[in-house]
Amino acid sequence: MIKKILATSLIGLTLFVSGCGDTEGEDRLATQQMLDAGDYEGVIAKLESSASSEDDYITLGAAYMGKAGLSLTSIITSVISSVGEGDSAFSGFVTGISTTASPSALPDLTKAIEYYTKVVKGACLNRNASLTNSQKDICLYIGLASTTSAAVTIDLLAGDITSFGDSATPDDKLLAATCALQYGADDRNDTNVDGNCTIVEGADVNFTVINKIYTDLNVTVNTETYHYLLNDANETVLTKDYCTATDFSTRTGSFVITTPSYYACPINEINGAAEFTTAGVLVNVLNNGIDSIGATGTSDTQDNIDEFKCEILGGSYTNNDCNTSLDVNVTAQNIIDYLNNQN
């Protein structure tokens, strides 16, 4: 369903981008040329310390999207290639995004959303706000960045993202991830979640570079063990690949048993930066993304959003109506149930 939302809105997005041309002289043209050339870190280095205008914030948002490996072109390509593959299937979009997303995609997308939000403040989340066309365009970009964050997150959780939404092809890694989420949500009380997973806590692990201590969490499904990290709020931390606790440069795609020990490797590599938890990211980006895209205001888009949110909330959508209230936020338990239903 989210593919229909994005496809419906592509024309507006294209107009927004084409309307951001050179109006501020040679310096702005040079910055735009850096963006066009893919020098995203150069744009960030040039503007970030002195950014003070809406144009600066929009440019930085675009640069962080590009740095995430998710330029406008790649997002549009993923959306177009996924259209027609099934209304409720998210996998086509997620698969396309996963082929281009950088290892730093989630932190970069978070920064992109932060800069776009500086332009519109909280207007995208105010259902009663009367937005200009430019504000609607920015809200759409926030929605794209948020939705893409969800796609990147789900790709990290799944073993084979192409089977996401296909209950005939179970994904043991995705099942393990949802069992880990449920284990945390149940305050670590159920070590055999729904009879599908066996969960064993290991020792605490001190990731010295970011000064974070996590519990090593091992989840076994069908004899295969998957590795996670649990924080002191009982939330699973988003990880990618494996590394030692003292050196992120040891990050590798394969779990290895050696000295020093390897663990699931946190996405965040910057000391003091915001922590990325699985449920936290999905809850925030889905709520904000759904509301932000909805702020574009077209009836077709709103209908698609309502149907997608209804699906996330576990409801049934018939004749433009959901049998459960849509006037609530998506919760962590909604996310867990939705992921289970897609597997």
C-alpha positions in Angstrom: 0.0 0.0 0.0 2.8 2.5 0.8 3.9 2.1 -2.9 0.6 3.6 -4.0 1.0 6.5 -1.6 4.5 7.3 -3.0 3.5 6.8 -6.6 0.5 9.1 -6.2 2.8 11.8 -4.8 5.7 11.6 -7.3 4.5 14.4 -9.5 4.4 16.9 -6.6 7.8 15.8 -5.5 9.3 16.3 -9.0 7.8 19.8 -9.2 9.3 20.6 -5.8 12.8 19.5 -6.8 12.7 21.2 -10.2 11.6 24.4 -8.4 14.8 24.5 -6.3 17.0 26.0 -8.9 19.6 28.8 -8.8 18.1 32.0 -7.4 20.8 33.0 -5.0 23.8 33.6 -7.3 27.0 31.7 -8.1 27.6 30.3 -4.6 24.2 28.6 -4.6 24.8 27.3 -8.1 28.1 25.9 -7.0 26.4 24.1 -4.1 23.8 22.7 -6.4 26.5 21.5 -8.8 28.1 19.7 -5.8 24.7 18.0 -5.1 24.3 17.0 -8.7 27.8 15.6 -8.8 27.1 13.5 -5.7 29.5 15.4 -3.4 27.2 15.1 -0.5 29.8 15.2 2.2 31.2 18.4 0.6 27.8 20.1 0.7 27.4 19.1 4.4 30.9 20.4 5.2 30.2 23.6 3.4 26.8 24.4 4.9 26.2 22.6 8.2 28.2 24.9 10.5 26.5 28.1 9.2 23.1 27.0 7.9 20.5 29.6 8.8 18.0 29.8 5.9 15.3 27.5 4.5 17.3 27.1 1.4 20.3 25.9 3.5 18.1 23.4 5.4 16.5 22.1 2.2 19.9 21.6 0.6 21.3 19.9 3.7 18.2 17.6 3.8 18.9 16.6 0.2 22.6 16.1 0.9 21.9 13.8 3.8 19.4 11.8 1.7 22.1 11.4 -0.9 24.7 10.5 1.7 22.3 7.7 2.8 22.6 6.4 -0.7 19.0 7.4 -1.3 18.8 10.2 -3.7 15.6 11.4 -5.3 16.4 9.3 -8.4 17.0 6.1 -6.4 13.7 6.6 -4.5 11.7 7.2 -7.6 13.3 4.2 -9.3 12.4 2.0 -6.4 8.8 3.3 -6.3 8.3 2.9 -10.0 9.8 -0.6 -10.1 7.6 -1.7 -7.2 4.3 -0.4 -8.5 1.9 -3.1 -9.6 3.5 -5.8 -7.5 0.5 -6.0 -5.0 -1.2 -3.3 -3.1 -0.2 -4.5 0.4 3.3 -5.7 -0.5 6.0 -3.4 0.9 8.8 -5.7 -0.3 9.3 -4.3 -3.7 10.0 -0.8 -2.4 12.2 -2.2 0.5 14.2 -4.4 -1.9 14.9 -1.5 -4.2 16.0 0.7 -1.3 18.2 -2.0 0.2 20.3 -2.2 -2.9 21.4 1.5 -2.6 21.2 2.3 1.1 24.6 3.1 2.7 25.7 1.6 6.1 25.0 5.0 7.6 21.5 5.3 6.0 19.5 5.6 9.2 21.5 8.3 10.9 21.7 10.2 7.6 17.9 9.9 7.0 17.4 11.1 10.6 19.5 14.2 9.8 17.6 14.8 6.6 14.2 14.7 8.4 15.7 17.1 11.1 16.6 19.7 8.4 13.4 19.4 6.5 11.5 19.8 9.7 13.3 23.1 10.4 11.6 24.4 7.3 8.0 23.4 8.2 8.3 23.1 12.0 5.4 21.0 13.2 3.1 21.9 10.3 3.1 18.5 8.7 1.8 16.9 11.9 -1.0 19.5 12.4 -4.1 18.1 10.7 -5.8 21.5 10.9 -2.9 23.5 9.4 -3.4 25.2 6.0 -0.2 24.5 4.1 1.3 26.3 1.1 2.3 24.2 -1.9 5.9 24.5 -0.9 5.2 23.3 2.6 3.3 20.3 1.2 6.3 19.5 -0.9 8.6 19.5 2.2 6.0 17.4 4.1 6.2 14.9 1.3 10.0 14.8 1.5 9.8 14.2 5.2 7.3 11.4 4.5 9.7 9.9 1.9 12.6 10.1 4.3 10.6 8.5 7.1 9.1 5.8 4.9 12.6 5.0 3.6 13.9 4.7 7.2 11.2 2.1 7.8 12.2 0.3 4.6 15.9 0.3 5.7 15.0 -0.9 9.2 12.8 -3.8 7.9 15.6 -4.8 5.5 18.0 -5.0 8.5 15.5 -7.3 10.3 14.7 -9.6 7.5 16.8 -12.5 6.2 15.3 -12.4 2.7 13.4 -9.1 2.2 11.9 -10.4 -1.1 9.7 -12.7 0.9 8.4 -9.9 3.2 4.6 -10.1 3.2 4.6 -13.6 1.7 3.4 -15.9 4.5 4.0 -18.9 2.3 7.8 -18.3 2.5 8.6 -17.9 6.3 11.7 -15.8 7.1 13.4 -17.3 10.2 15.6 -14.2 10.8 12.5 -11.9 10.7 10.8 -14.2 13.1 13.8 -14.1 15.4 13.8 -10.3 15.3 10.1 -10.1 16.2 10.7 -12.6 19.0 13.5 -10.4 20.4 11.2 -7.4 20.2 8.4 -9.2 22.0 10.9 -10.5 24.6 11.8 -6.9 25.4 8.2 -5.7 25.4 7.3 -8.5 27.9 10.1 -7.3 30.2 12.3 -10.3 29.5 9.7 -12.7 31.1 9.2 -15.2 28.2 12.3 -17.0 27.0 10.2 -19.2 24.6 8.1 -16.6 22.8 5.0 -18.2 21.3 6.8 -21.5 21.2 8.7 -20.3 18.1 11.9 -19.0 19.5 14.3 -19.9 22.3 16.0 -16.9 23.9 19.1 -16.9 25.9 20.7 -13.8 27.4 24.5 -13.5 27.3 26.8 -11.2 29.3 26.6 -7.5 29.1 28.8 -6.0 26.4 30.5 -2.6 26.7 30.9 -0.9 23.3 33.7 1.4 24.4 33.7 3.6 21.3 30.2 4.8 22.0 30.2 4.3 25.7 27.2 2.0 25.6 26.5 -1.2 27.5 24.1 -3.7 26.0 22.9 -7.2 26.9 24.0 -9.8 24.3 20.8 -11.5 23.2 20.7 -14.9 21.4 17.5 -16.0 19.7 17.3 -19.5 18.2 14.8 -20.5 15.5 14.9 -23.9 13.8 18.4 -24.6 15.1 19.8 -21.3 13.7 20.9 -18.7 16.3 20.5 -14.9 15.6 22.3 -12.3 17.6 20.8 -9.0 19.0 21.5 -6.3 21.6 19.1 -5.2 24.3 19.4 -1.9 26.1 18.5 -1.2 29.7 15.0 -0.1 28.6 14.4 -3.7 27.3 14.5 -2.4 23.7 16.5 -4.1 20.9 19.1 -1.8 19.4 19.3 -1.7 15.6 22.4 -3.5 14.4 24.1 -4.3 11.1 26.5 -7.2 10.8 29.0 -8.1 13.6 32.0 -6.4 15.2 34.1 -6.5 18.3 33.1 -4.3 21.3 36.1 -2.1 20.9 36.5 -1.4 17.2 33.7 -0.7 14.7 36.2 -1.1 11.8 36.0 -4.8 12.5 32.4 -4.8 11.2 31.9 -7.9 9.1 28.9 -9.6 7.4 29.6 -13.0 9.0 29.4 -14.0 12.6 32.8 -15.3 13.7 33.9 -16.9 16.9 37.3 -15.7 17.8 39.3 -13.6 20.4 38.2 -10.9 20.9 34.6 -11.9 20.7 32.2 -10.6 18.0 28.7 -9.3 18.7 25.8 -7.8 16.7 27.2 -4.4 15.7 25.2 -1.2 16.5 24.2 1.0 13.7 25.3 4.1 15.6 29.1 4.5 15.7 29.2 8.0 17.2 29.6 8.6 20.9 26.8 10.7 22.2 24.6 10.3 19.1 20.9 9.3 19.4 20.3 5.6 20.0 18.5 3.7 17.3 16.1 1.0 18.6 14.1 -1.2 16.3 10.7 -0.3 17.7 11.6 3.3 18.3 12.6 3.9 14.8 9.6 2.1 13.3 7.1 3.7 15.6 8.5 7.2 15.0 9.0 7.1 11.3 5.7 5.4 10.6 3.7 7.8 12.7 5.5 10.9 11.4 5.8 9.5 7.8 2.1 8.7 7.6 1.1 12.1 9.0 3.6 14.0 6.9 2.5 12.4 3.6 -1.1 12.9 4.6 -0.4 16.6 4.9 -0.1 16.8 1.1 -3.8 16.8 1.2 -5.0 14.8 -1.8 -8.0 12.5 -1.3 -6.3 9.6 -3.1 -3.2 9.9 -1.0 -5.2 10.1 2.2 -7.2 7.0 1.3 -4.0 5.1 0.7 -2.5 6.3 3.9 -5.6 5.3 5.9 -5.6 1.8 4.4 -1.9 1.4 5.1 -2.3 2.6 8.7 -5.3 0.4 9.1 -3.1 -2.6 8.1 -0.4 -1.6 10.6 -3.1 -1.4 13.3 -4.4 -4.8 12.5 -7.7 -3.6 11.1 -9.6 -4.4 7.9 -10.1 -1.7 5.3 -13.3 -1.9 3.2 -15.1 0.8 1.2 -12.7 3.5 2.4 -13.3 2.7 6.0 -11.3 0.9 8.7 -13.0 -1.3 11.3 -10.6 0.1 14.0 -10.0 3.8 14.9 -7.3 5.5 12.9 -7.2 8.4 15.4 -4.4 6.7 17.4 -0.7 6.4 17.0 1.1 3.2 15.9 2.6 1.5 19.0 5.5 -0.9 19.4 3.1 -3.8 19.9 1.3 -2.8 16.6 4.7 -3.1 14.9 5.5 -6.5 16.4 2.1 -7.8 15.4 2.4 -6.4 11.9 5.8 -7.9 11.3 4.5 -11.3 12.5 1.6 -11.0 10.2 3.9 -10.3 7.2 5.8 -13.6 8.0 
